[in-house]
Structures are given as C-alpha cells and as structure tokens.
Amino acid sequence: MSQYRIFSKPRQKLELPGRFRWLGVGSLWFYRVLTWAVLAIGLAFAGTVLALRYWVFPNIDSYREDIARIVSERAGQKITIGGIYAQWEGLRPQFVLERVMVHDAAGRPALELPRVDQTLSWLSVPTLQLRTHALDIYRPRLSIRRDARDIVSIAGVEVTEGGGSNPFADSLLRQREIEVHDATIVWNDELRKAPQLELTNVHLHLVSSGGRHRFGLRATPPKELAAPLDIRGDVRGGTVAALGDWNGKLFLELDYADIAAWRTWVPFPIEFPRGAGALRAWFTFSRDRLVEVVADVRLANVNTRIAADLPLLDLSYLSGRVGWKQSDEGFEISTSKLALTTTGGLKLPPVDFLLRVNATGARKQTGGELQASAIELAPLVALAEHLPFGQGTRKQLAEYSPRGRLSDMVMRWSGEWSEPRLYSARVRFQSLSLNPVGRIPGFADASGT
C-alpha cells in the first residue's frame, strides 16, 4: 500500500468586491427582464396571429366600409371597395380587394382596379401603422387626358407645373413594392385633337426605399405604330407635390416604331413626314430639367426637314449613337460610329465626333473643344444645304468645295469660337483639295499633318 494520501482542502466561499456583486445582480435582473419581454412579444405575436385567423379574417367583409373610409382618408380621395377577403401569403397576412374604384374631386370614377392584393408587413404591429410588404394590382384601366387648356389629368387628378398635393399618389410612393399586371393605359389629347391612343399588356414593377424609386415598365402600343416598348427608371423624389426637385435616369428601348405615325400624338422638334426604325435611349434629368440624352438609333427610309426653311432630306439608312449634355458649365454634342446613306447614293462613313463648349453661369462662352475621328469633306459639303448653316457659310462651302479626308482632328480654343483669344489645332489630312477663291490659291491631293 502506498504511504501517501491525497488530501483535499475544504471549499472556501469566493467573496467579490461590492461593485462586482452589484454588477452580477444587475445582469441577472437584465436577463430576467429580457426573457419576460421576449416572452411577452411572442405571446402578443401569437395572439395577433390567432385573432387574425379566427376572428378578423372570417369577418373581414363586415369591415369593408370602415376600411374604405380609412383608406380614403389616408389617400385624400374617395375610394370604394366592392368586396374584400383575407388569406395568408406565407407567414404574412394578405387582403384581397375587388372592384376598387378611385374617384376624382367631382366624385366621378377615375381609376378602376378589378383586384388588389395587399400583403401586410409585421412592422404594422410595433409601429401601430398600416405597413405594406407588397402590393399587387391586376387588370387596372388608367385614363390620362390633356384638355384644351393644356392641363394633364391622371386618374382624374390634374398635374400642374407647380405640382400640387396628391395624397393618393404619395401613399403609393411610400409602399415598399408595387406590381401592376395586365393594365391598360388610355391617352386622350383634346389639345391636339388626336384620336384615342391605347397601350395594352402594361406591366409595372416599382420598388421604393426612402426617396429612391426604381421601376420597370413594359407596354404594347398598337401594332401599326410600334413593337412592345420597355421603359426603366431609377429616380429620387419624396412627393409629387415637388416634381421639380426630382432627379434620376430613364431608359427606353423600342425594337421598331413608325416614327412618322407618332406625329399624331408626339410633337417632334423637326418635321418627320416618313421614317421607321429602332431606338435605345438613356435620359438623365435633374430638378425638372433634362440634362443628358444618349441614343442608339437605327432608321430606314427617312424623310425629314431639320428646319422650316431647308429642303427635305431623304435618307435610306442612318445608324449610330448620338449624345447631348447640358449643364451650367456649357453643353456637349457627340456621336459614335454615326453613318448615313441618302437615297441619292451619298454616303457618310462612320464618324466619332465631339463638340464641347464651355460657358459661365451667364451663358457666355469661355472656350471649347472639337474632336473628330475621320471626316469625308465631300459628303458634308453636299449635305450642307440640308443642315442649319448660315447662308454665308453655305456659300463659302460651295465656292471652296473642299474635298478629301480629315482624321484625328483636335481643336481647342479660349473665348468665343468666332473670335478666339487663343486656339490650337491638330489634324491629319489625305487627298485634300480646295478650289481657288479670290486671292486664295487652290490646291489638290495634299496630304500631311
């Protein structure tokens, strides 16, 4: 047997300083309160679910008039509901409203919604406010009208330049997600005395977060006018009462359109008797002002007049990218691979072009820049009579009749472009020719830098 024994000392109670004993008691109290709070929230949630399932949902239609009254007060417009029932969308309660009618200020039906599915958010419980997780609208018919006074009304609500309060529209902007299925939009233009235009199969998806609104819209115009169009946007704004403060970007894609046929409803800045093609365009606007446009165009069989005092221009083909930008510091015009062919056989090869003019806040020019990848001079001279040049410029072009090719051209100047204080130019030219005019001698087939 071993002569050694292992002895264990009696346990001693560990004493903590006073401030640590208080901390331990405080932590225990905090955890108890937290446990009871979680339990209370869980019981309240369960009670809410049970109340909705066995008391509210089975009798929801009896509250239809009260719900319509509350929604009307929130929207600021009279809204009637033909029928209502409730169901579950996963773990979220959902109300299905049928035959919803939005009335205008005169009490006339302005917007008809055959069915609206409203999925509630559980944030409605702690905030004691109705919060929507998703809103689905099926087969609505929306009327947009411009009267003889040039005032546009959407769903019976007039949209004026000064904006104006529209609680119903603002309430839609506050929803987290809205999806419109199979809608119809009807446009009546009494000012232009145009026939009614109807867009069908309209699908809209709108997602809002704070003041940011992202949307996508697809619609089908009459087939003789255009193929289905696709519009997308990312805009920022808080209320329709201050549309002048909104800013953002829009995208438009159209695979085919009879541009001339749209003259009935769209006031083009230039005359467009004939023409069809495809378009993709990006628009940027800031504070109720368009500041940038970028467009990819592909047109065929075009007949147009750029200015009223110019002859018609017949183009068999035009394609490329065109850009325009304007700000307080000036404006910019650009093209990328822009090419055209006239019905007379005149061809302008693809060209990359940039004109940038700098200006002060008073719109006084302070300088600019001109760049071009390659320019064939003879086609430009032939097109001069169709372009908005001054008579003097047009006469000089005809007299000098420049021919040849310019490439890698870069010009910069300070001050007004017509009377620059400083300027620089760099260009490569091939087979350049010029007619003699007065004391200026002519030359032919000159090449160099």
Disulfide bonds with the S-S distance in Angstrom:
none
